Amino acid sequence: MTDIFSLSATDLAALLCSRVCHDIISPVGAINNGLELLDEGGAEEDAMQLIRTSAANASARLQFARIAFGAAGSAGMQIDTGDAENVAGAFIRNEKPELEWIGGRALLPKNKVKLLLNLILVANSAIPRGGKLTVRLEELETAPKFTVVAHGPMVRVPPKFLELHTGREPEEPVDAHSVQFYYTLLLARETNMTISLRGSAEEIVIGAR
């Protein structure tokens, strides 16, 4: 089987930076629009509401990215799954689905927590029209197991993630749009966890153990 994990460290870093910039450019642009509205003497209350909402959105996305993509501390560091729940909840509040989180709190190796957050992003991509994401954490003290269920209309596993998950060399190079899927699978390999997929017409179930 072809080793799909062929990106250099510099290419991976550049693509992940592009992904983060893509995620925050919209709320930052909205903040700028609100400031311009204030400068033009527009409706002050509406402008301030736009700025507040957009600033909260940008902050939530950056806090999520700090753990999901960033170093989040020194090598070997552990992260509280409660912190992961908090950043995931804030992030999803600006998305279409609702989020249900089931499971206790525990300190886990940082790459396992990063994998969990990236699985949530994959599941969110599976329901572009909204719906519900259910995150379940089990056996945290022994052999952590994550399950993320995406339930909604017209669900489907993102084709690029499915292609990479097969382990075959992708037809098109990994780019800024698909790097998050690549990174998710890379994290699974680094943590010795296996990602499973199953689905129906109404839901997609993504597991890692």
C-alpha positions in Angstrom: 0.0 0.0 0.0 1.3 3.5 -0.8 2.3 5.7 2.1 0.1 8.7 1.8 2.0 10.6 4.5 4.5 12.1 2.2 4.1 15.8 2.9 7.2 17.5 4.2 7.0 19.3 7.5 7.2 22.7 5.9 4.5 21.9 3.4 2.2 20.5 6.2 2.8 23.7 8.3 2.1 26.0 5.3 -1.1 24.2 4.4 -2.4 24.1 8.0 -1.6 27.9 8.3 -3.7 28.4 5.2 -6.5 26.4 6.7 -6.5 28.5 9.9 -6.4 31.7 7.9 -9.3 30.5 5.8 -11.3 29.8 9.0 -10.8 33.2 10.6 -10.8 35.5 7.6 -14.6 35.7 7.4 -15.2 36.9 11.1 -12.2 39.2 10.9 -13.6 40.7 7.7 -16.9 41.2 9.4 -15.2 43.0 12.3 -13.7 45.3 9.7 -17.1 45.9 8.1 -18.5 46.9 11.4 -15.7 49.4 12.0 -16.2 50.9 8.6 -20.0 51.2 9.4 -19.1 53.1 12.5 -16.7 55.4 10.7 -19.4 56.2 8.1 -21.8 57.2 10.9 -24.1 54.1 10.4 -26.3 52.4 12.9 -24.1 52.3 15.9 -26.0 49.6 17.7 -26.0 47.3 14.6 -22.3 47.9 14.0 -21.4 47.1 17.6 -23.4 43.9 17.5 -21.7 42.8 14.3 -18.3 43.5 15.9 -19.1 41.7 19.1 -20.5 38.6 17.3 -17.7 38.5 14.8 -15.0 39.0 17.5 -16.5 36.1 19.5 -16.6 33.9 16.4 -12.9 34.7 15.6 -11.8 34.0 19.1 -13.7 30.7 19.2 -12.1 29.6 16.0 -8.6 30.6 17.1 -9.0 28.9 20.5 -10.2 25.7 18.7 -7.3 25.9 16.2 -4.7 26.4 19.0 -5.5 22.9 20.4 -6.6 21.1 17.2 -3.7 22.2 15.0 -1.2 23.9 17.3 1.6 22.6 19.5 -0.5 23.2 22.7 2.5 22.9 24.9 5.7 20.9 25.1 6.2 17.4 23.8 4.4 14.8 25.9 2.0 17.3 27.3 -1.5 16.1 28.3 -4.7 18.1 27.7 -8.0 18.0 29.7 -10.9 16.7 27.6 -13.0 19.3 29.4 -10.9 22.0 27.6 -11.6 20.2 24.4 -15.3 20.2 25.1 -15.3 23.9 25.8 -13.4 24.9 22.6 -15.5 22.5 20.5 -18.8 23.9 22.0 -17.7 27.5 21.3 -16.6 26.6 17.7 -19.8 24.7 16.8 -22.0 27.5 18.1 -20.9 29.4 15.0 -21.6 26.5 12.8 -24.9 24.9 11.7 -25.2 21.7 13.8 -26.0 21.4 17.5 -23.4 19.6 19.7 -24.0 16.9 22.3 -21.0 15.8 24.4 -21.2 12.6 26.3 -18.3 11.4 28.6 -16.3 12.4 31.6 -13.2 14.4 31.9 -9.6 13.1 31.8 -6.1 14.2 31.0 -5.1 12.6 27.7 -2.0 12.8 25.5 -2.3 16.0 23.5 -2.3 14.2 20.1 -5.3 12.1 21.1 -7.2 15.3 22.1 -6.1 16.9 18.8 -7.4 13.8 17.0 -10.7 14.1 18.7 -11.2 17.7 17.7 -10.2 17.0 14.1 -12.7 14.1 14.0 -15.3 16.7 15.0 -14.3 18.9 12.1 -14.6 15.9 9.7 -18.1 15.0 11.1 -19.1 18.7 10.8 -18.1 18.6 7.1 -20.4 15.5 6.7 -23.5 17.6 7.4 -23.1 20.9 5.5 -26.9 21.6 5.9 -26.7 21.3 9.7 -28.1 18.7 12.1 -26.6 17.3 15.2 -23.1 16.1 16.2 -22.9 13.7 19.1 -19.5 13.2 20.6 -19.0 10.2 22.9 -15.9 9.5 25.0 -15.4 6.1 26.6 -12.7 4.2 28.5 -10.7 7.3 29.1 -8.7 5.9 31.9 -7.6 2.8 30.1 -7.9 2.7 26.3 -9.6 5.9 25.1 -12.3 5.4 22.5 -13.9 8.3 20.6 -17.2 8.2 18.6 -18.6 11.1 16.7 -22.0 10.8 15.1 -23.1 13.3 12.4 -26.9 13.2 12.0 -28.7 15.4 9.5 -30.1 15.7 6.0 -28.0 14.6 3.0 -25.2 13.3 5.1 -22.1 11.9 3.5 -18.4 11.4 4.4 -16.4 14.1 2.6 -15.0 12.4 -0.5 -11.4 13.6 0.0 -11.4 12.2 3.6 -12.8 8.9 2.3 -10.2 8.8 -0.5 -7.3 9.4 2.0 -8.8 6.9 4.5 -8.5 4.1 2.0 -4.7 4.5 2.2 -4.3 4.9 -1.5 -2.3 7.7 -3.0 -4.8 10.5 -3.7 -5.6 11.5 -7.3 -5.0 15.1 -6.5 -2.3 16.5 -4.2 -3.3 17.5 -0.7 -4.1 21.2 -0.6 -5.4 23.7 1.9 -8.9 22.4 1.5 -8.0 18.8 2.2 -5.1 19.2 4.6 -7.3 18.9 7.7 -8.4 15.4 6.5 -4.8 14.4 5.9 -3.8 15.8 9.3 -6.6 13.8 11.0 -5.3 10.6 9.6 -1.7 11.5 10.4 -2.8 12.1 14.1 -4.4 8.7 14.1 -1.2 7.1 13.0 0.9 9.0 15.5 -1.4 7.9 18.4 -1.8 4.3 17.2 -5.5 4.8 16.9 -7.6 3.3 14.1 -10.4 5.4 12.5 -13.5 3.5 11.5 -16.4 4.7 9.3 -19.9 3.6 8.9 -23.1 5.3 7.8 -26.6 5.3 6.6 -28.9 7.7 4.8 -29.4 9.7 8.0 -26.1 9.5 9.9 -22.3 9.0 9.7 -20.5 7.4 12.5 -16.8 8.1 12.9 -14.9 6.1 15.5 -11.3 6.1 16.8 -9.8 3.6 19.2 
